[in-house]
Protein backbone atom coordinates (compact mmCIF):
# COMPACT_ATOMS: atom_id res chain seq x y z
CA UNK A 1 0.00 0.00 0.00
CA UNK A 2 1.57 3.33 -1.00
CA UNK A 3 2.21 5.78 1.77
CA UNK A 4 0.24 8.57 0.02
CA UNK A 5 -2.80 6.55 -1.01
CA UNK A 6 -6.15 8.23 -1.62
CA UNK A 7 -7.41 7.43 1.86
CA UNK A 8 -4.27 8.93 3.45
CA UNK A 9 -4.62 12.12 1.40
CA UNK A 10 -8.30 12.24 2.35
CA UNK A 11 -7.44 12.13 6.06
CA UNK A 12 -4.65 14.67 5.57
CA UNK A 13 -7.07 17.20 4.10
CA UNK A 14 -9.78 16.66 6.71
CA UNK A 15 -7.35 17.07 9.60
CA UNK A 16 -5.90 20.17 7.89
CA UNK A 17 -9.35 21.76 8.00
CA UNK A 18 -9.63 20.90 11.70
CA UNK A 19 -6.34 22.61 12.52
CA UNK A 20 -7.30 26.01 11.12
CA UNK A 21 -8.96 27.48 14.26
CA UNK A 22 -6.30 25.98 16.54
CA UNK A 23 -3.46 28.02 15.03
CA UNK A 24 -5.36 31.25 15.43
CA UNK A 25 -6.24 30.55 19.06
CA UNK A 26 -2.88 29.23 20.24
CA UNK A 27 -0.28 31.16 18.21
CA UNK A 28 -1.73 34.66 17.85
CA UNK A 29 -4.11 35.43 20.70
CA UNK A 30 -1.80 34.58 23.67
CA UNK A 31 1.12 36.65 22.35
CA UNK A 32 -1.21 39.50 21.37
CA UNK A 33 -2.93 39.63 24.75
CA UNK A 34 0.31 39.32 26.72
CA UNK A 35 1.84 42.18 24.73
CA UNK A 36 -1.20 44.28 25.71
CA UNK A 37 -0.37 43.68 29.38
CA UNK A 38 -2.83 40.93 30.34
CA UNK A 39 -1.81 38.64 33.21
CA UNK A 40 -0.64 35.12 32.39
CA UNK A 41 -3.62 33.77 34.33
CA UNK A 42 -6.05 35.52 31.99
CA UNK A 43 -4.06 34.64 28.87
CA UNK A 44 -3.95 30.93 29.63
CA UNK A 45 -7.66 30.90 30.49
CA UNK A 46 -8.19 31.18 26.72
CA UNK A 47 -7.45 27.46 26.64
CA UNK A 48 -10.94 26.92 28.03
CA UNK A 49 -12.26 27.84 24.59
CA UNK A 50 -11.22 24.30 23.64
CA UNK A 51 -13.63 22.84 26.20
CA UNK A 52 -15.73 21.11 23.48
CA UNK A 53 -12.70 19.03 22.59
CA UNK A 54 -12.46 17.39 26.00
CA UNK A 55 -16.24 17.16 26.37
CA UNK A 56 -16.86 15.50 23.01
CA UNK A 57 -16.90 12.01 24.52
CA UNK A 58 -20.33 12.93 25.89
CA UNK A 59 -21.88 13.01 22.41
CA UNK A 60 -19.38 10.67 20.67
CA UNK A 61 -21.64 7.60 21.22
CA UNK A 62 -24.44 9.44 19.42
CA UNK A 63 -22.16 10.09 16.45
CA UNK A 64 -21.00 6.50 16.71
CA UNK A 65 -24.51 4.99 16.51
CA UNK A 66 -26.73 7.49 14.69
CA UNK A 67 -26.76 8.51 11.03
CA UNK A 68 -23.64 8.22 8.82
CA UNK A 69 -20.11 9.55 8.48
CA UNK A 70 -21.11 11.65 5.50
CA UNK A 71 -24.04 13.33 7.26
CA UNK A 72 -22.13 14.16 10.44
CA UNK A 73 -19.24 15.61 8.44
CA UNK A 74 -21.49 17.60 6.15
CA UNK A 75 -23.49 18.96 9.09
CA UNK A 76 -20.42 20.04 11.09
CA UNK A 77 -18.62 21.56 8.07
CA UNK A 78 -21.82 23.40 7.04
CA UNK A 79 -22.05 24.87 10.53
CA UNK A 80 -18.44 26.05 10.34
CA UNK A 81 -18.97 27.63 6.92
CA UNK A 82 -22.08 29.53 8.04
CA UNK A 83 -20.41 30.58 11.28
CA UNK A 84 -17.43 32.04 9.41
CA UNK A 85 -19.71 33.85 6.99
CA UNK A 86 -21.43 35.44 9.98
CA UNK A 87 -18.02 36.28 11.46
CA UNK A 88 -17.22 38.43 8.42
CA UNK A 89 -19.79 40.96 9.60
CA UNK A 90 -19.38 40.78 13.40
CA UNK A 91 -17.59 43.48 15.42
CA UNK A 92 -14.90 41.70 17.43
CA UNK A 93 -13.70 44.70 19.40
CA UNK A 94 -15.32 43.02 22.40
CA UNK A 95 -13.05 40.14 23.44
CA UNK A 96 -15.98 38.32 25.03
CA UNK A 97 -17.80 38.17 21.69
CA UNK A 98 -14.68 36.78 20.02
CA UNK A 99 -14.28 34.15 22.72
CA UNK A 100 -17.91 33.06 22.36
CA UNK A 101 -17.50 32.86 18.58
CA UNK A 102 -14.39 30.67 18.90
CA UNK A 103 -16.10 28.45 21.48
CA UNK A 104 -18.95 27.71 19.06
CA UNK A 105 -16.41 27.07 16.31
CA UNK A 106 -14.64 24.53 18.52
CA UNK A 107 -17.99 22.85 19.16
CA UNK A 108 -18.44 22.23 15.43
CA UNK A 109 -14.81 21.24 14.85
CA UNK A 110 -14.79 18.74 17.72
CA UNK A 111 -17.92 17.08 16.33
CA UNK A 112 -16.27 16.90 12.94
CA UNK A 113 -13.25 15.28 14.60
CA UNK A 114 -15.39 12.44 16.00
CA UNK A 115 -16.65 11.56 12.53
CA UNK A 116 -13.17 11.79 10.96
CA UNK A 117 -11.70 9.58 13.70
CA UNK A 118 -14.44 7.03 13.00
CA UNK A 119 -13.51 7.16 9.34
CA UNK A 120 -9.82 6.65 10.11
CA UNK A 121 -10.46 3.67 12.40
CA UNK A 122 -12.65 1.98 9.80
CA UNK A 123 -10.54 2.72 6.71
CA UNK A 124 -7.00 2.09 7.92
CA UNK A 125 -5.51 -1.39 7.98
CA UNK A 126 -2.80 -2.42 10.43
CA UNK A 127 0.05 -1.64 8.05
CA UNK A 128 -1.37 1.83 7.39
CA UNK A 129 -1.63 3.01 11.00
CA UNK A 130 1.76 4.75 10.92
CA UNK A 131 0.99 6.61 7.69
CA UNK A 132 -2.59 7.34 8.76
CA UNK A 133 -1.62 8.84 12.09
CA UNK A 134 1.18 10.79 10.43
CA UNK A 135 -1.45 12.28 8.10
CA UNK A 136 -3.55 13.12 11.16
CA UNK A 137 -0.79 14.92 13.03
CA UNK A 138 0.80 16.58 10.00
CA UNK A 139 -2.53 17.67 8.52
CA UNK A 140 -3.61 19.23 11.81
CA UNK A 141 -0.30 21.06 12.20
CA UNK A 142 -0.41 22.33 8.60
CA UNK A 143 -3.85 23.72 9.36
CA UNK A 144 -2.44 25.27 12.52
CA UNK A 145 0.36 26.97 10.54
CA UNK A 146 -2.13 28.26 8.00
CA UNK A 147 -4.51 29.47 10.69
CA UNK A 148 -1.75 31.06 12.78
CA UNK A 149 0.32 32.54 9.95
CA UNK A 150 -1.38 33.03 6.60
CA UNK A 151 -4.76 34.00 8.01
CA UNK A 152 -3.19 36.45 10.44
CA UNK A 153 -1.40 38.21 7.60
CA UNK A 154 -4.77 38.49 5.87
CA UNK A 155 -6.27 39.99 9.02
CA UNK A 156 -3.55 42.64 9.16
CA UNK A 157 -4.41 43.78 5.64
CA UNK A 158 -8.15 43.15 5.41
CA UNK A 159 -9.29 42.78 9.02
CA UNK A 160 -11.67 40.17 10.37
CA UNK A 161 -13.59 40.10 7.07
CA UNK A 162 -10.58 38.71 5.18
CA UNK A 163 -9.77 36.18 7.89
CA UNK A 164 -13.23 34.68 8.28
CA UNK A 165 -14.04 35.05 4.58
CA UNK A 166 -11.03 32.87 3.73
CA UNK A 167 -12.06 30.34 6.37
CA UNK A 168 -15.58 30.21 4.93
CA UNK A 169 -14.19 29.47 1.47
CA UNK A 170 -12.01 26.67 2.83
CA UNK A 171 -14.93 25.09 4.67
CA UNK A 172 -17.07 25.35 1.53
CA UNK A 173 -14.34 23.50 -0.36
CA UNK A 174 -14.24 20.86 2.38
CA UNK A 175 -18.03 20.48 2.14
CA UNK A 176 -17.85 19.83 -1.59
CA UNK A 177 -14.93 17.44 -1.11
CA UNK A 178 -16.83 15.32 1.40
CA UNK A 179 -20.04 15.48 -0.65
CA UNK A 180 -18.45 14.05 -3.81
CA UNK A 181 -15.90 11.70 -2.22
CA UNK A 182 -16.64 7.99 -2.84
CA UNK A 183 -14.87 7.03 0.40
CA UNK A 184 -17.88 8.07 2.48
CA UNK A 185 -20.39 5.28 2.27
CA UNK A 186 -23.85 5.87 3.71
CA UNK A 187 -23.67 2.95 6.12
CA UNK A 188 -24.01 3.75 9.85
CA UNK A 189 -20.81 4.45 11.70
CA UNK A 190 -21.48 2.05 14.51
CA UNK A 191 -23.15 -1.30 14.86
CA UNK A 192 -26.66 -2.37 14.03
CA UNK A 193 -29.65 -0.37 15.17
CA UNK A 194 -31.64 -1.31 18.23
CA UNK A 195 -34.44 0.16 20.28
CA UNK A 196 -32.55 0.59 23.56
CA UNK A 197 -30.25 3.47 22.62
CA UNK A 198 -31.28 5.99 25.25
CA UNK A 199 -28.90 4.84 28.01
CA UNK A 200 -26.10 4.11 25.52
CA UNK A 201 -23.52 6.40 27.17
CA UNK A 202 -23.86 4.65 30.51
CA UNK A 203 -23.90 1.16 29.02
CA UNK A 204 -20.74 1.60 26.99
CA UNK A 205 -18.43 2.84 29.77
CA UNK A 206 -17.76 -0.62 31.19
CA UNK A 207 -17.14 -2.04 27.73
CA UNK A 208 -14.66 0.71 26.93
CA UNK A 209 -12.70 0.27 30.14
CA UNK A 210 -12.60 -3.51 29.60
CA UNK A 211 -10.59 -3.17 26.38
CA UNK A 212 -7.02 -4.43 27.01
CA UNK A 213 -4.60 -1.66 27.93
CA UNK A 214 -7.25 1.04 28.25
CA UNK A 215 -6.65 1.89 31.91
CA UNK A 216 -2.91 2.30 31.34
CA UNK A 217 -3.47 4.28 28.14
CA UNK A 218 -5.91 6.65 29.84
CA UNK A 219 -3.31 7.71 32.41
CA UNK A 220 -0.58 7.93 29.79
CA UNK A 221 -2.47 10.26 27.42
CA UNK A 222 -3.36 12.48 30.39
CA UNK A 223 0.27 13.01 31.46
CA UNK A 224 2.63 12.40 28.54
CA UNK A 225 2.45 15.95 27.11
CA UNK A 226 2.20 17.99 30.31
CA UNK A 227 5.87 18.92 30.63
CA UNK A 228 6.38 19.45 26.91
CA UNK A 229 3.26 21.58 26.39
CA UNK A 230 3.95 23.60 29.52
CA UNK A 231 7.46 24.45 28.39
CA UNK A 232 6.45 25.26 24.81
CA UNK A 233 3.40 27.27 25.83
CA UNK A 234 5.17 29.44 28.39
CA UNK A 235 8.38 30.17 26.47
CA UNK A 236 6.85 32.68 23.98
CA UNK A 237 5.15 34.51 26.85
CA UNK A 238 8.43 34.54 28.78
CA UNK A 239 10.16 36.08 25.77
CA UNK A 240 7.46 38.75 25.58
CA UNK A 241 8.30 39.67 29.19
CA UNK A 242 12.00 39.85 28.20
CA UNK A 243 11.09 42.31 25.43
CA UNK A 244 11.93 40.04 22.54
CA UNK A 245 10.06 41.46 19.48
CA UNK A 246 6.65 39.90 18.93
CA UNK A 247 7.41 39.36 15.24
CA UNK A 248 10.46 37.24 16.09
CA UNK A 249 8.52 35.24 18.67
CA UNK A 250 5.66 34.60 16.26
CA UNK A 251 8.01 33.53 13.48
CA UNK A 252 10.01 31.06 15.57
CA UNK A 253 7.16 29.64 17.65
CA UNK A 254 4.69 29.74 14.76
CA UNK A 255 5.70 29.01 11.18
CA UNK A 256 9.26 27.76 11.78
CA UNK A 257 8.46 25.89 14.98
CA UNK A 258 5.38 24.17 13.62
CA UNK A 259 7.23 23.26 10.41
CA UNK A 260 9.89 21.52 12.49
CA UNK A 261 7.15 19.83 14.49
CA UNK A 262 5.63 18.56 11.24
CA UNK A 263 9.02 17.19 10.21
CA UNK A 264 9.21 15.45 13.57
CA UNK A 265 5.77 13.90 12.99
CA UNK A 266 6.87 12.70 9.55
CA UNK A 267 10.07 11.31 11.02
CA UNK A 268 8.12 9.50 13.73
CA UNK A 269 5.78 8.05 11.12
CA UNK A 270 8.78 6.92 9.06
CA UNK A 271 10.24 5.07 12.04
CA UNK A 272 6.91 3.37 12.73
CA UNK A 273 6.16 2.45 9.11
CA UNK A 274 9.55 1.29 7.88
CA UNK A 275 11.10 -0.21 11.01
CA UNK A 276 9.97 -3.43 12.64
CA UNK A 277 10.45 -2.12 16.16
CA UNK A 278 7.36 -2.15 18.43
CA UNK A 279 5.54 1.16 18.71
CA UNK A 280 5.77 1.13 22.51
CA UNK A 281 9.59 0.80 22.29
CA UNK A 282 9.89 3.74 19.88
CA UNK A 283 7.52 5.83 21.99
CA UNK A 284 9.62 5.17 25.09
CA UNK A 285 12.81 6.32 23.34
CA UNK A 286 11.20 9.43 21.90
CA UNK A 287 9.87 10.43 25.32
CA UNK A 288 13.27 9.90 26.93
CA UNK A 289 15.00 12.18 24.41
CA UNK A 290 12.65 15.05 25.31
CA UNK A 291 14.50 15.46 28.61
CA UNK A 292 17.48 16.97 26.74
CA UNK A 293 15.76 20.11 25.35
CA UNK A 294 13.66 20.47 28.51
CA UNK A 295 16.84 20.57 30.59
CA UNK A 296 18.28 23.14 28.20
CA UNK A 297 15.17 25.32 28.49
CA UNK A 298 15.36 25.12 32.28
CA UNK A 299 18.96 26.33 32.11
CA UNK A 300 18.08 29.16 29.69
CA UNK A 301 15.15 30.42 31.78
CA UNK A 302 17.13 30.26 35.02
CA UNK A 303 20.14 32.03 33.47
CA UNK A 304 17.93 34.75 32.01
CA UNK A 305 16.11 35.25 35.31
CA UNK A 306 19.42 36.06 37.03
CA UNK A 307 20.36 38.36 34.11
CA UNK A 308 23.07 36.16 32.61
CA UNK A 309 21.23 35.91 29.28
CA UNK A 310 19.27 38.62 27.49
CA UNK A 311 18.31 39.92 24.05
CA UNK A 312 19.47 37.98 20.99
CA UNK A 313 21.36 35.39 23.05
CA UNK A 314 18.18 34.50 24.92
CA UNK A 315 16.26 34.31 21.62
CA UNK A 316 18.76 32.03 19.91
CA UNK A 317 19.39 29.67 22.82
CA UNK A 318 15.74 29.52 23.80
CA UNK A 319 14.48 28.95 20.26
CA UNK A 320 17.22 26.37 19.62
CA UNK A 321 16.05 24.28 22.57
CA UNK A 322 12.43 24.88 21.59
CA UNK A 323 13.07 23.64 18.02
CA UNK A 324 14.60 20.41 19.31
CA UNK A 325 11.67 19.91 21.70
CA UNK A 326 9.19 20.53 18.87
CA UNK A 327 10.98 17.99 16.69
CA UNK A 328 10.91 15.32 19.37
CA UNK A 329 7.38 16.30 20.38
CA UNK A 330 6.18 15.66 16.83
CA UNK A 331 7.74 12.20 16.91
CA UNK A 332 6.14 11.48 20.28
CA UNK A 333 2.71 12.61 19.07
CA UNK A 334 2.70 10.38 15.99
CA UNK A 335 3.85 7.36 18.00
CA UNK A 336 1.27 8.03 20.72
CA UNK A 337 -1.67 8.33 18.33
CA UNK A 338 -0.57 5.16 16.57
CA UNK A 339 -0.42 3.40 19.95
CA UNK A 340 -3.89 4.77 20.79
CA UNK A 341 -5.34 3.50 17.54
CA UNK A 342 -3.79 0.07 18.11
CA UNK A 343 -5.47 0.02 21.50
CA UNK A 344 -8.84 1.07 20.04
CA UNK A 345 -8.70 -1.65 17.40
CA UNK A 346 -8.83 -4.20 20.24
CA UNK A 347 -12.33 -2.94 21.10
CA UNK A 348 -15.49 -4.45 19.55
CA UNK A 349 -16.08 -2.98 16.06
CA UNK A 350 -19.12 -0.94 17.09
CA UNK A 351 -17.13 0.71 19.92
CA UNK A 352 -13.82 1.37 18.18
CA UNK A 353 -14.62 4.94 17.13
CA UNK A 354 -15.97 5.80 20.58
CA UNK A 355 -12.94 4.22 22.25
CA UNK A 356 -10.51 6.18 20.09
CA UNK A 357 -12.49 9.40 20.62
CA UNK A 358 -12.37 8.83 24.37
CA UNK A 359 -8.57 8.51 24.32
CA UNK A 360 -8.17 11.51 22.01
CA UNK A 361 -10.47 13.55 24.25
CA UNK A 362 -8.49 12.70 27.36
CA UNK A 363 -5.28 13.58 25.51
CA UNK A 364 -6.65 17.06 24.85
CA UNK A 365 -8.16 17.31 28.34
CA UNK A 366 -4.84 16.69 30.09
CA UNK A 367 -3.01 19.33 28.05
CA UNK A 368 -5.70 22.01 28.23
CA UNK A 369 -6.39 21.77 31.94
CA UNK A 370 -2.70 21.93 32.79
CA UNK A 371 -2.04 24.81 30.38
CA UNK A 372 -5.01 26.69 31.82
CA UNK A 373 -3.53 26.36 35.32
CA UNK A 374 0.08 26.96 34.27
CA UNK A 375 -0.40 30.70 33.84
CA UNK A 376 -1.80 30.99 37.36
CA UNK A 377 1.12 28.91 38.70
CA UNK A 378 3.74 30.97 36.87
CA UNK A 379 2.23 34.22 38.19
CA UNK A 380 2.74 32.91 41.73
CA UNK A 381 5.79 30.64 41.54
CA UNK A 382 7.84 32.14 38.73
CA UNK A 383 9.16 30.80 35.45
CA UNK A 384 12.31 28.98 36.72
CA UNK A 385 10.41 26.88 39.26
CA UNK A 386 7.73 25.93 36.72
CA UNK A 387 10.32 24.84 34.15
CA UNK A 388 11.71 22.54 36.80
CA UNK A 389 8.17 21.17 37.25
CA UNK A 390 7.86 20.67 33.48
CA UNK A 391 11.03 18.56 33.45
CA UNK A 392 9.88 16.47 36.41
CA UNK A 393 6.51 15.79 34.76
CA UNK A 394 8.27 14.47 31.66
CA UNK A 395 10.39 12.22 33.86
CA UNK A 396 7.23 10.87 35.51
CA UNK A 397 6.01 9.78 32.08
CA UNK A 398 9.10 7.58 31.71
CA UNK A 399 8.32 5.81 34.98
CA UNK A 400 4.76 5.13 33.85
CA UNK A 401 6.06 2.88 31.06
CA UNK A 402 7.11 0.41 33.76
CA UNK A 403 3.44 -0.34 34.47
CA UNK A 404 2.34 -0.94 30.89
CA UNK A 405 0.42 -4.27 31.09
CA UNK A 406 2.19 -7.18 29.40
CA UNK A 407 -1.06 -8.67 28.04
CA UNK A 408 -1.73 -5.41 26.20
CA UNK A 409 1.72 -5.48 24.58
CA UNK A 410 1.19 -9.10 23.60
CA UNK A 411 -2.09 -8.16 21.90
CA UNK A 412 -0.25 -5.49 19.91
CA UNK A 413 2.35 -8.02 18.75
CA UNK A 414 -0.32 -10.51 17.71
CA UNK A 415 -2.19 -7.88 15.73
CA UNK A 416 0.95 -6.76 13.90
CA UNK A 417 2.03 -10.32 13.10
CA UNK A 418 -1.33 -11.30 11.64
CA UNK A 419 -1.73 -8.03 9.63
CA UNK A 420 -5.26 -7.68 10.90
CA UNK A 421 -7.69 -6.30 8.31
CA UNK A 422 -10.42 -4.27 10.01
CA UNK A 423 -12.76 -3.97 7.03
CA UNK A 424 -12.96 -7.72 6.44
CA UNK A 425 -13.43 -8.58 10.10
CA UNK A 426 -16.04 -5.86 10.59
CA UNK A 427 -18.12 -7.16 7.70
CA UNK A 428 -17.87 -10.73 8.95
CA UNK A 429 -19.05 -9.75 12.43
CA UNK A 430 -21.93 -7.70 11.10
CA UNK A 431 -23.21 -10.53 8.86
C-alpha positions in Angstrom: 0.0 0.0 0.0 1.6 3.3 -1.0 2.2 5.8 1.8 0.2 8.6 0.0 -2.8 6.5 -1.0 -6.1 8.2 -1.6 -7.4 7.4 1.9 -4.3 8.9 3.5 -4.6 12.1 1.4 -8.3 12.2 2.4 -7.4 12.1 6.1 -4.6 14.7 5.6 -7.1 17.2 4.1 -9.8 16.7 6.7 -7.3 17.1 9.6 -5.9 20.2 7.9 -9.3 21.8 8.0 -9.6 20.9 11.7 -6.3 22.6 12.5 -7.3 26.0 11.1 -9.0 27.5 14.3 -6.3 26.0 16.5 -3.5 28.0 15.0 -5.4 31.2 15.4 -6.2 30.5 19.1 -2.9 29.2 20.2 -0.3 31.2 18.2 -1.7 34.7 17.9 -4.1 35.4 20.7 -1.8 34.6 23.7 1.1 36.7 22.3 -1.2 39.5 21.4 -2.9 39.6 24.7 0.3 39.3 26.7 1.8 42.2 24.7 -1.2 44.3 25.7 -0.4 43.7 29.4 -2.8 40.9 30.3 -1.8 38.6 33.2 -0.6 35.1 32.4 -3.6 33.8 34.3 -6.1 35.5 32.0 -4.1 34.6 28.9 -4.0 30.9 29.6 -7.7 30.9 30.5 -8.2 31.2 26.7 -7.4 27.5 26.6 -10.9 26.9 28.0 -12.3 27.8 24.6 -11.2 24.3 23.6 -13.6 22.8 26.2 -15.7 21.1 23.5 -12.7 19.0 22.6 -12.5 17.4 26.0 -16.2 17.2 26.4 -16.9 15.5 23.0 -16.9 12.0 24.5 -20.3 12.9 25.9 -21.9 13.0 22.4 -19.4 10.7 20.7 -21.6 7.6 21.2 -24.4 9.4 19.4 -22.2 10.1 16.5 -21.0 6.5 16.7 -24.5 5.0 16.5 -26.7 7.5 14.7 -26.8 8.5 11.0 -23.6 8.2 8.8 -20.1 9.6 8.5 -21.1 11.7 5.5 -24.0 13.3 7.3 -22.1 14.2 10.4 -19.2 15.6 8.4 -21.5 17.6 6.1 -23.5 19.0 9.1 -20.4 20.0 11.1 -18.6 21.6 8.1 -21.8 23.4 7.0 -22.1 24.9 10.5 -18.4 26.1 10.3 -19.0 27.6 6.9 -22.1 29.5 8.0 -20.4 30.6 11.3 -17.4 32.0 9.4 -19.7 33.8 7.0 -21.4 35.4 10.0 -18.0 36.3 11.5 -17.2 38.4 8.4 -19.8 41.0 9.6 -19.4 40.8 13.4 -17.6 43.5 15.4 -14.9 41.7 17.4 -13.7 44.7 19.4 -15.3 43.0 22.4 -13.1 40.1 23.4 -16.0 38.3 25.0 -17.8 38.2 21.7 -14.7 36.8 20.0 -14.3 34.1 22.7 -17.9 33.1 22.4 -17.5 32.9 18.6 -14.4 30.7 18.9 -16.1 28.5 21.5 -18.9 27.7 19.1 -16.4 27.1 16.3 -14.6 24.5 18.5 -18.0 22.9 19.2 -18.4 22.2 15.4 -14.8 21.2 14.8 -14.8 18.7 17.7 -17.9 17.1 16.3 -16.3 16.9 12.9 -13.3 15.3 14.6 -15.4 12.4 16.0 -16.6 11.6 12.5 -13.2 11.8 11.0 -11.7 9.6 13.7 -14.4 7.0 13.0 -13.5 7.2 9.3 -9.8 6.6 10.1 -10.5 3.7 12.4 -12.6 2.0 9.8 -10.5 2.7 6.7 -7.0 2.1 7.9 -5.5 -1.4 8.0 -2.8 -2.4 10.4 0.0 -1.6 8.0 -1.4 1.8 7.4 -1.6 3.0 11.0 1.8 4.8 10.9 1.0 6.6 7.7 -2.6 7.3 8.8 -1.6 8.8 12.1 1.2 10.8 10.4 -1.5 12.3 8.1 -3.6 13.1 11.2 -0.8 14.9 13.0 0.8 16.6 10.0 -2.5 17.7 8.5 -3.6 19.2 11.8 -0.3 21.1 12.2 -0.4 22.3 8.6 -3.8 23.7 9.4 -2.4 25.3 12.5 0.4 27.0 10.5 -2.1 28.3 8.0 -4.5 29.5 10.7 -1.8 31.1 12.8 0.3 32.5 9.9 -1.4 33.0 6.6 -4.8 34.0 8.0 -3.2 36.4 10.4 -1.4 38.2 7.6 -4.8 38.5 5.9 -6.3 40.0 9.0 -3.6 42.6 9.2 -4.4 43.8 5.6 -8.2 43.2 5.4 -9.3 42.8 9.0 -11.7 40.2 10.4 -13.6 40.1 7.1 -10.6 38.7 5.2 -9.8 36.2 7.9 -13.2 34.7 8.3 -14.0 35.0 4.6 -11.0 32.9 3.7 -12.1 30.3 6.4 -15.6 30.2 4.9 -14.2 29.5 1.5 -12.0 26.7 2.8 -14.9 25.1 4.7 -17.1 25.4 1.5 -14.3 23.5 -0.4 -14.2 20.9 2.4 -18.0 20.5 2.1 -17.8 19.8 -1.6 -14.9 17.4 -1.1 -16.8 15.3 1.4 -20.0 15.5 -0.6 -18.4 14.1 -3.8 -15.9 11.7 -2.2 -16.6 8.0 -2.8 -14.9 7.0 0.4 -17.9 8.1 2.5 -20.4 5.3 2.3 -23.8 5.9 3.7 -23.7 2.9 6.1 -24.0 3.7 9.9 -20.8 4.5 11.7 -21.5 2.0 14.5 -23.2 -1.3 14.9 -26.7 -2.4 14.0 -29.6 -0.4 15.2 -31.6 -1.3 18.2 -34.4 0.2 20.3 -32.6 0.6 23.6 -30.2 3.5 22.6 -31.3 6.0 25.3 -28.9 4.8 28.0 -26.1 4.1 25.5 -23.5 6.4 27.2 -23.9 4.6 30.5 -23.9 1.2 29.0 -20.7 1.6 27.0 -18.4 2.8 29.8 -17.8 -0.6 31.2 -17.1 -2.0 27.7 -14.7 0.7 26.9 -12.7 0.3 30.1 -12.6 -3.5 29.6 -10.6 -3.2 26.4 -7.0 -4.4 27.0 -4.6 -1.7 27.9 -7.3 1.0 28.3 -6.6 1.9 31.9 -2.9 2.3 31.3 -3.5 4.3 28.1 -5.9 6.7 29.8 -3.3 7.7 32.4 -0.6 7.9 29.8 -2.5 10.3 27.4 -3.4 12.5 30.4 0.3 13.0 31.5 2.6 12.4 28.5 2.4 16.0 27.1 2.2 18.0 30.3 5.9 18.9 30.6 6.4 19.4 26.9 3.3 21.6 26.4 3.9 23.6 29.5 7.5 24.5 28.4 6.4 25.3 24.8 3.4 27.3 25.8 5.2 29.4 28.4 8.4 30.2 26.5 6.8 32.7 24.0 5.2 34.5 26.9 8.4 34.5 28.8 10.2 36.1 25.8 7.5 38.8 25.6 8.3 39.7 29.2 12.0 39.8 28.2 11.1 42.3 25.4 11.9 40.0 22.5 10.1 41.5 19.5 6.7 39.9 18.9 7.4 39.4 15.2 10.5 37.2 16.1 8.5 35.2 18.7 5.7 34.6 16.3 8.0 33.5 13.5 10.0 31.1 15.6 7.2 29.6 17.6 4.7 29.7 14.8 5.7 29.0 11.2 9.3 27.8 11.8 8.5 25.9 15.0 5.4 24.2 13.6 7.2 23.3 10.4 9.9 21.5 12.5 7.1 19.8 14.5 5.6 18.6 11.2 9.0 17.2 10.2 9.2 15.4 13.6 5.8 13.9 13.0 6.9 12.7 9.6 10.1 11.3 11.0 8.1 9.5 13.7 5.8 8.0 11.1 8.8 6.9 9.1 10.2 5.1 12.0 6.9 3.4 12.7 6.2 2.4 9.1 9.6 1.3 7.9 11.1 -0.2 11.0 10.0 -3.4 12.6 10.4 -2.1 16.2 7.4 -2.1 18.4 5.5 1.2 18.7 5.8 1.1 22.5 9.6 0.8 22.3 9.9 3.7 19.9 7.5 5.8 22.0 9.6 5.2 25.1 12.8 6.3 23.3 11.2 9.4 21.9 9.9 10.4 25.3 13.3 9.9 26.9 15.0 12.2 24.4 12.6 15.0 25.3 14.5 15.5 28.6 17.5 17.0 26.7 15.8 20.1 25.4 13.7 20.5 28.5 16.8 20.6 30.6 18.3 23.1 28.2 15.2 25.3 28.5 15.4 25.1 32.3 19.0 26.3 32.1 18.1 29.2 29.7 15.2 30.4 31.8 17.1 30.3 35.0 20.1 32.0 33.5 17.9 34.8 32.0 16.1 35.2 35.3 19.4 36.1 37.0 20.4 38.4 34.1 23.1 36.2 32.6 21.2 35.9 29.3 19.3 38.6 27.5 18.3 39.9 24.0 19.5 38.0 21.0 21.4 35.4 23.0 18.2 34.5 24.9 16.3 34.3 21.6 18.8 32.0 19.9 19.4 29.7 22.8 15.7 29.5 23.8 14.5 28.9 20.3 17.2 26.4 19.6 16.1 24.3 22.6 12.4 24.9 21.6 13.1 23.6 18.0 14.6 20.4 19.3 11.7 19.9 21.7 9.2 20.5 18.9 11.0 18.0 16.7 10.9 15.3 19.4 7.4 16.3 20.4 6.2 15.7 16.8 7.7 12.2 16.9 6.1 11.5 20.3 2.7 12.6 19.1 2.7 10.4 16.0 3.9 7.4 18.0 1.3 8.0 20.7 -1.7 8.3 18.3 -0.6 5.2 16.6 -0.4 3.4 20.0 -3.9 4.8 20.8 -5.3 3.5 17.5 -3.8 0.1 18.1 -5.5 0.0 21.5 -8.8 1.1 20.0 -8.7 -1.7 17.4 -8.8 -4.2 20.2 -12.3 -2.9 21.1 -15.5 -4.5 19.5 -16.1 -3.0 16.1 -19.1 -0.9 17.1 -17.1 0.7 19.9 -13.8 1.4 18.2 -14.6 4.9 17.1 -16.0 5.8 20.6 -12.9 4.2 22.3 -10.5 6.2 20.1 -12.5 9.4 20.6 -12.4 8.8 24.4 -8.6 8.5 24.3 -8.2 11.5 22.0 -10.5 13.6 24.2 -8.5 12.7 27.4 -5.3 13.6 25.5 -6.6 17.1 24.8 -8.2 17.3 28.3 -4.8 16.7 30.1 -3.0 19.3 28.0 -5.7 22.0 28.2 -6.4 21.8 31.9 -2.7 21.9 32.8 -2.0 24.8 30.4 -5.0 26.7 31.8 -3.5 26.4 35.3 0.1 27.0 34.3 -0.4 30.7 33.8 -1.8 31.0 37.4 1.1 28.9 38.7 3.7 31.0 36.9 2.2 34.2 38.2 2.7 32.9 41.7 5.8 30.6 41.5 7.8 32.1 38.7 9.2 30.8 35.4 12.3 29.0 36.7 10.4 26.9 39.3 7.7 25.9 36.7 10.3 24.8 34.2 11.7 22.5 36.8 8.2 21.2 37.2 7.9 20.7 33.5 11.0 18.6 33.4 9.9 16.5 36.4 6.5 15.8 34.8 8.3 14.5 31.7 10.4 12.2 33.9 7.2 10.9 35.5 6.0 9.8 32.1 9.1 7.6 31.7 8.3 5.8 35.0 4.8 5.1 33.9 6.1 2.9 31.1 7.1 0.4 33.8 3.4 -0.3 34.5 2.3 -0.9 30.9 0.4 -4.3 31.1 2.2 -7.2 29.4 -1.1 -8.7 28.0 -1.7 -5.4 26.2 1.7 -5.5 24.6 1.2 -9.1 23.6 -2.1 -8.2 21.9 -0.2 -5.5 19.9 2.4 -8.0 18.8 -0.3 -10.5 17.7 -2.2 -7.9 15.7 1.0 -6.8 13.9 2.0 -10.3 13.1 -1.3 -11.3 11.6 -1.7 -8.0 9.6 -5.3 -7.7 10.9 -7.7 -6.3 8.3 -10.4 -4.3 10.0 -12.8 -4.0 7.0 -13.0 -7.7 6.4 -13.4 -8.6 10.1 -16.0 -5.9 10.6 -18.1 -7.2 7.7 -17.9 -10.7 9.0 -19.1 -9.7 12.4 -21.9 -7.7 11.1 -23.2 -10.5 8.9 
